[in-house]
Amino acid sequence: MTVSTPIVPDPNAPLLNLLGRARNQQLSLAELFQTAEALAAGGATLPAIELYKTWIAFNDTNPLLHLAYFNFAVSLSKAGDTAATIHALRAAIRMSPQFGQAHINLGRTLEDCGLTGQAVQQWRTFADATADITPDKINNRLLSLQHIGRVLEATGNLEEAEAALWQAMELQPSRTEAAQHWISLRMRQCKWPVVAPSTHITSRQFMDAMSSMTIACYTDDPLFHMAKAHRYCQATVGRPADLKAFVRKPVRHKSGTGQRLRVGYVSSDLRQHAVGFALSELLELHDKSNVEVFAYYCGEPVVLDQTQARIKLAVDHWCDITKLSDIDAARQIVADEIDVLIDVNGYTKHARTKIFAYRPAPVIVNFCGYPGTMASPYHQYMIADDQIVPPENELYYTEKVLRIPCNQPVDRKRTVNPRPTRAAVGLPEDAFVFASFNGMQKITANCFARWMAILTATPGSVLWLLVGDDSVNERVKQMAEQAGVAPERLIFAGKTQNPDHLARIGLADLFLDTFPYGAHSTAADAITQGLPVLTVAGKSFASRFCASIVVAAGIPELVCKSPDDYVHQAVAFAKDPARLAAVKASLLQQRETCALRDMPALARRLEELFWQMQGEAERGETPVPDLRNLDLYYEVGAELAAANIDFEDDEAYRQRYRAQLSILNDFAPLSPDARLWTAAV
């Protein structure tokens, strides 16, 4: 039994190159494992052994050297070298005396040699050494490893952070915290495949560990996204224990009275953040004779934050609830007599979702901060648009969907510095520049493969990406080289202030969106600066958001039907400058009249929707979130997501779910729901 780490490098890399990297401490432990396993699987056992020997000799300070010795022993055993196997296992045990699998394998090897007494003694040694292991000690070790991973990541030691989190995961696979963080870390490092079953961790446990945000980067499966959000809400929010101590107020009748509607925005991102940038002008444009705006801030303290200062001036009331408990924050909202309460966080960092569980306002809305359904019992409405949620896709959301022209507010007043030259930002003057300014975590193996196909078909072009960690940049370049693309054709844009970043965006020729989690505010920034965005519209909120922006900007022809169409279109634009120039001219012509930048119309439409919600509340028509069968959709989704299907049409996707639901129904009849398992089915 080997210790596996799910990274799959190129198994055909020349052995001499691998040995050289091992000697120079440039071959990570994870890559060593997978490369050696690939060599052995191909019948090259002796080269795998040589690679282990070299790595061990030149990486003796690695904190996980005992794992290398262990897998080295496995390879030696397969090669029939029993004596060397015993030496390697004993070395692993000396370095890690409580390394249970090494004790077990050593005992088995001794037993196979006929040394049953020594085998029993070996196992007894381990049993005696671990006799004092208690649940408390396991939990403390788990927490220590998680903290080690967190701190190492913060200091840029990503490989060591990953190794510590891996140990925590294997210690207690059913605890999701370490695995959730580990998966996110691998996504940020472009390590593919992101997950794979190991000796101790199943594929299902990986699916369980993914956060609601991470799963949107992993699979375009809105039914699973919905079920995942519901499961997360149940596990982390649930029903407040002190609900009996909370007193709500009834719906206040305001329709036709001339009174202003009291609207509250709750967010940790009302500051220099993509959400803060997006909402600034919108909040300024609310008709204060129609709505009274409250802002409830629950984020980190900020100093000299111009965006937050601007928002404070735009709203009628600013309330910092960061230090208030959830129930006290909810009481504050009740005291303010809020009619419509807007959750601008969803399940994102610093969210205070438990506040909404008290139902401190008659109407609770999911808008702007989270790319999907909340799947909670208390979020009754979601604001989206026709592109993100066409009517036939409403079954993917538990809230009642109300629509605005475009779900991405923009700030037309944002500062943009003068545009630099290409040379000033490290771009070639005469090359076709593809760009993608999405975070590294949104790049998948399939997405990267499409980019490499595009670059291969357009000689002389370059791809401009946001800079990542040095090791990540180097990995991405190596993968490009393995795909036959010269690594120097990948250019990384360094970190800079937002006005400078906005200024340089327009130097590119075409923005290539990621899939399944596409660009959001990043796409709006690009289009605002005259850079066309090419995207693929999938099924989920995150995979359709960019298409909404592109359509609202007046260039719907840049929404591709499939990944193949995306590659074809990108290549065609690079080879037809006149066609691309026409798109850019169209963007410029429509810039100030398109739906994307019509903020006054967006503000009026939002107010109409708020009053519509108020009217429904007064009439007792507030919708009840439909949470039926979400546990079953989770079971099916977890299994299907593990297959990691890149793209499929709507009918094929839904049919996969119906087939699995049918199997479950054959075992035990399912109650009907309003989604795929209806009474008619």
Beta strands, then each sheet from edge to edge (+ up, - down):
strand 1: 261-267
strand 2: 291-297
strand 3: 317-320
strand 4: 340-343
strand 5: 363-366
strand 6: 381-384
strand 7: 400-403
strand 8: 433-436
strand 9: 462-466
strand 10: 490-493
strand 11: 510-512
strand 12: 533-536
strand 13: 559-560
sheet 1: 3+ 2+ 1+ 4+ 5+ 6+ 7+
sheet 2: 10+ 9+ 8+ 11+ 12+ 13+
end
